[in-house]
Every structure is written in C-alpha cells, then in structure tokens.
Amino acid sequence: MKVRIDQIKIKKRMRIDIGAIHDLRESMRKHGLISPITVSQKFELLAGYRRLQAARELGWHEIECNIINAKSKLEKFEIETDENIYRKNFTSEELELISERRNELQSRGFKKIYYLVRRFFRWLVALFKK
C-alpha cells in the first residue's frame, strides 16, 4: 500500500548512524523501491528508515509500505531490531561472484551493440555497392 511520506511518523530510533545513502538513493532512482518500508497502523515507521530518507531526497511524495498491526512498544521495538539484526550480508566470496557476473553481463551488452553496429555498417556498404 502506498502512503504519503508526510504521514509517516518517526519515533525514537535505535540506529544512530544511518551511513551514506547515496548508493541506496541511486538504486531507488534507477529501479524504484525494491523492498517496501514497514509502518504500524498509525503510520509509525518500524523498518526502512534509510529507504525513507532516500525517498525524501529523491523528492518522492509517496512510498510503498507494509502495514503491520504492532500492538505494543515492545513489539514495535522487536520489529525494528529484527529487521536490522537478522539480515545477512554477502560474504566476500559472494561479492566477488556478484562482481564477476555483473562484468560478464555488461560485456554481453557491449558485444550485442558491437554486432548490431557491425551488421548495420555491412548493410550500408552493401547498399552503396548496388
């Protein structure tokens, strides 16, 4: 469900340092919001502060949200904590494989363009020979 960003209430947060969000913002600009933020039924932010900040920087007026019926302060705190603790970062080996795969996919794209341009010029040469 989309919610107006100005409706979302930010209460006391556990994370002090949100880090640089430039890369996240650029990803959201390019691909949109991949993973919705999470709010309570009263639109209190439970998870996704960095995504919300990036959306604000992008000038978005609405953001996709999961709405959870969190009844107590403890439950809200646990949701925020769980979202930050139980996610798993990539290992260095996985990051290396990701980089290799990205390079492979990028080079395939360049090869396709090269072959299309080459076919076009061959067609032009054939056209002028007639």
Summary of the structure (lengths in Angstrom):
residues: 130
radius of gyration: 22.6
end to end distance: 60.8
largest distance: 80.5
contacts: 297
relative contact order: 0.14
helix: 56%
strand: 15%
